[in-house]
Amino acid sequence: GSAYAASAVNLDSEPRTITVTEGGSKQEIALGAGETVQFCANGCFVTMPNGDREALTGGETIEISGGVGRIK
């Protein structure tokens, strides 16, 4: 369920976009300044705003600051 979803929080003062690839489908998720979104309930790959790519299992939190995503 969504209780195990990963989340991303945009700590920047401008919008940021992450790209999520889950089950063969790719989607871009735009995060406004200060916004938090949940995604990736069953594992996925995420491409951060600066181009770094990470594998997530669900449950992680990505903090975006200075245009760079870090997994917490």
ChimeraX commands (.cxc) that place a marker at each C-alpha (Angstrom):
marker #1 position 0.00,0.00,0.00 radius 0.5
marker #1 position 0.90,3.65,-0.05 radius 0.5
marker #1 position 2.21,3.42,3.52 radius 0.5
marker #1 position 5.40,2.02,2.02 radius 0.5
marker #1 position 5.68,4.55,-0.79 radius 0.5
marker #1 position 8.78,6.63,-1.27 radius 0.5
marker #1 position 8.38,10.37,-0.95 radius 0.5
marker #1 position 10.18,13.42,-2.28 radius 0.5
marker #1 position 10.25,16.84,-0.67 radius 0.5
marker #1 position 11.40,19.96,-2.50 radius 0.5
marker #1 position 13.29,22.19,-0.06 radius 0.5
marker #1 position 14.16,24.68,-2.81 radius 0.5
marker #1 position 12.32,27.93,-3.50 radius 0.5
marker #1 position 11.73,26.97,-7.15 radius 0.5
marker #1 position 10.00,24.00,-8.78 radius 0.5
marker #1 position 12.00,20.80,-9.38 radius 0.5
marker #1 position 11.19,17.74,-11.48 radius 0.5
marker #1 position 12.09,14.12,-10.85 radius 0.5
marker #1 position 11.63,11.27,-13.33 radius 0.5
marker #1 position 10.26,8.02,-11.98 radius 0.5
marker #1 position 10.51,4.71,-13.86 radius 0.5
marker #1 position 8.27,2.05,-12.35 radius 0.5
marker #1 position 7.24,-1.21,-13.98 radius 0.5
marker #1 position 8.50,-0.13,-17.39 radius 0.5
marker #1 position 6.56,3.14,-17.44 radius 0.5
marker #1 position 8.22,6.51,-17.00 radius 0.5
marker #1 position 6.63,9.63,-15.59 radius 0.5
marker #1 position 7.86,13.06,-14.62 radius 0.5
marker #1 position 6.75,14.42,-11.27 radius 0.5
marker #1 position 6.94,18.17,-10.77 radius 0.5
marker #1 position 7.36,19.41,-7.22 radius 0.5
marker #1 position 6.58,23.00,-6.41 radius 0.5
marker #1 position 8.61,24.89,-3.82 radius 0.5
marker #1 position 8.13,23.22,-0.44 radius 0.5
marker #1 position 5.92,20.46,-1.89 radius 0.5
marker #1 position 6.04,16.79,-0.88 radius 0.5
marker #1 position 4.79,13.96,-3.08 radius 0.5
marker #1 position 4.51,10.20,-2.59 radius 0.5
marker #1 position 5.27,7.72,-5.36 radius 0.5
marker #1 position 6.89,4.35,-5.99 radius 0.5
marker #1 position 4.95,1.93,-3.79 radius 0.5
marker #1 position 6.61,-1.18,-5.25 radius 0.5
marker #1 position 10.14,-0.14,-6.10 radius 0.5
marker #1 position 11.33,2.07,-8.94 radius 0.5
marker #1 position 14.21,4.04,-10.37 radius 0.5
marker #1 position 14.24,7.79,-9.87 radius 0.5
marker #1 position 16.28,10.37,-11.76 radius 0.5
marker #1 position 17.03,13.41,-9.61 radius 0.5
marker #1 position 16.92,17.01,-10.92 radius 0.5
marker #1 position 20.73,16.97,-11.32 radius 0.5
marker #1 position 20.68,13.70,-13.33 radius 0.5
marker #1 position 21.70,11.26,-10.59 radius 0.5
marker #1 position 19.79,7.97,-10.82 radius 0.5
marker #1 position 18.89,5.84,-7.80 radius 0.5
marker #1 position 16.98,2.61,-7.24 radius 0.5
marker #1 position 14.28,2.83,-4.57 radius 0.5
marker #1 position 12.42,0.04,-2.83 radius 0.5
marker #1 position 9.70,2.29,-1.41 radius 0.5
marker #1 position 9.87,3.92,2.00 radius 0.5
marker #1 position 12.78,6.24,1.26 radius 0.5
marker #1 position 12.52,10.01,1.42 radius 0.5
marker #1 position 14.31,12.14,-1.14 radius 0.5
marker #1 position 15.20,15.66,-0.08 radius 0.5
marker #1 position 15.82,18.05,-2.95 radius 0.5
marker #1 position 18.00,21.01,-2.03 radius 0.5
marker #1 position 20.03,23.16,-4.38 radius 0.5
marker #1 position 18.69,21.10,-7.28 radius 0.5
marker #1 position 20.29,17.93,-5.89 radius 0.5
marker #1 position 18.31,14.99,-4.52 radius 0.5
marker #1 position 19.59,13.10,-1.49 radius 0.5
marker #1 position 18.07,9.94,-0.06 radius 0.5
marker #1 position 17.34,10.10,3.66 radius 0.5
marker link #1:1,2 radius 0.2
marker link #1:2,3 radius 0.2
marker link #1:3,4 radius 0.2
marker link #1:4,5 radius 0.2
marker link #1:5,6 radius 0.2
marker link #1:6,7 radius 0.2
marker link #1:7,8 radius 0.2
marker link #1:8,9 radius 0.2
marker link #1:9,10 radius 0.2
marker link #1:10,11 radius 0.2
marker link #1:11,12 radius 0.2
marker link #1:12,13 radius 0.2
marker link #1:13,14 radius 0.2
marker link #1:14,15 radius 0.2
marker link #1:15,16 radius 0.2
marker link #1:16,17 radius 0.2
marker link #1:17,18 radius 0.2
marker link #1:18,19 radius 0.2
marker link #1:19,20 radius 0.2
marker link #1:20,21 radius 0.2
marker link #1:21,22 radius 0.2
marker link #1:22,23 radius 0.2
marker link #1:23,24 radius 0.2
marker link #1:24,25 radius 0.2
marker link #1:25,26 radius 0.2
marker link #1:26,27 radius 0.2
marker link #1:27,28 radius 0.2
marker link #1:28,29 radius 0.2
marker link #1:29,30 radius 0.2
marker link #1:30,31 radius 0.2
marker link #1:31,32 radius 0.2
marker link #1:32,33 radius 0.2
marker link #1:33,34 radius 0.2
marker link #1:34,35 radius 0.2
marker link #1:35,36 radius 0.2
marker link #1:36,37 radius 0.2
marker link #1:37,38 radius 0.2
marker link #1:38,39 radius 0.2
marker link #1:39,40 radius 0.2
marker link #1:40,41 radius 0.2
marker link #1:41,42 radius 0.2
marker link #1:42,43 radius 0.2
marker link #1:43,44 radius 0.2
marker link #1:44,45 radius 0.2
marker link #1:45,46 radius 0.2
marker link #1:46,47 radius 0.2
marker link #1:47,48 radius 0.2
marker link #1:48,49 radius 0.2
marker link #1:49,50 radius 0.2
marker link #1:50,51 radius 0.2
marker link #1:51,52 radius 0.2
marker link #1:52,53 radius 0.2
marker link #1:53,54 radius 0.2
marker link #1:54,55 radius 0.2
marker link #1:55,56 radius 0.2
marker link #1:56,57 radius 0.2
marker link #1:57,58 radius 0.2
marker link #1:58,59 radius 0.2
marker link #1:59,60 radius 0.2
marker link #1:60,61 radius 0.2
marker link #1:61,62 radius 0.2
marker link #1:62,63 radius 0.2
marker link #1:63,64 radius 0.2
marker link #1:64,65 radius 0.2
marker link #1:65,66 radius 0.2
marker link #1:66,67 radius 0.2
marker link #1:67,68 radius 0.2
marker link #1:68,69 radius 0.2
marker link #1:69,70 radius 0.2
marker link #1:70,71 radius 0.2
marker link #1:71,72 radius 0.2
view
